[in-house]
């Protein structure tokens, strides 16, 4: 996920085939209150959204 943070402008996160989050790496980190996209990915996999974090 570190490479995603470094090279991507837009990130799409899917859960069970449905789009659940979208944004720049910086926006996703801020929205979830996390330091890495690995942690954001784990939150999404657990069914937590950015507003709840």
C-alpha positions as CSV (number, residue, x, y, z in Angstrom):
1,X,0.0,0.0,0.0
2,X,3.0,2.3,0.4
3,X,3.4,2.4,-3.4
4,X,-0.2,3.4,-3.7
5,X,0.4,6.3,-1.3
6,X,3.4,7.4,-3.4
7,X,2.1,7.1,-7.0
8,X,-1.7,7.2,-7.0
9,X,-3.8,10.3,-7.3
10,X,-7.1,8.5,-6.7
11,X,-7.8,5.4,-4.7
12,X,-10.9,3.2,-4.9
13,X,-11.6,0.7,-2.1
14,X,-14.0,-2.1,-2.7
15,X,-15.7,-4.4,-0.2
16,X,-17.6,-7.4,-1.5
17,X,-17.4,-6.0,-5.0
18,X,-18.9,-2.7,-4.1
19,X,-17.2,0.7,-4.0
20,X,-17.1,1.9,-0.4
21,X,-14.5,4.6,-0.4
22,X,-12.8,6.8,-2.9
23,X,-10.3,9.7,-2.6
24,X,-6.7,10.7,-2.8
25,X,-4.4,8.9,-0.4
26,X,-4.1,12.1,1.7
27,X,-7.9,12.5,1.8
28,X,-8.4,8.9,2.9
29,X,-5.7,9.1,5.6
30,X,-7.4,12.3,6.9
31,X,-10.9,10.9,6.7
32,X,-10.0,7.7,8.6
33,X,-7.5,9.4,11.0
34,X,-4.8,6.9,10.1
35,X,-1.1,7.2,9.3
36,X,-1.0,4.5,6.5
37,X,-3.2,3.2,3.8
38,X,-2.7,-0.2,5.2
39,X,-4.7,0.9,8.3
40,X,-7.3,2.5,6.1
41,X,-7.6,-0.8,4.1
42,X,-8.0,-2.8,7.3
43,X,-10.8,-0.4,8.5
44,X,-12.6,-0.8,5.2
45,X,-12.2,-4.6,5.4
46,X,-13.7,-4.5,8.8
47,X,-16.7,-2.5,7.6
48,X,-15.7,0.8,9.3
49,X,-16.2,3.9,7.3
50,X,-14.3,7.2,7.4
51,X,-16.9,9.1,9.3
52,X,-16.9,6.6,12.2
53,X,-13.1,6.5,12.7
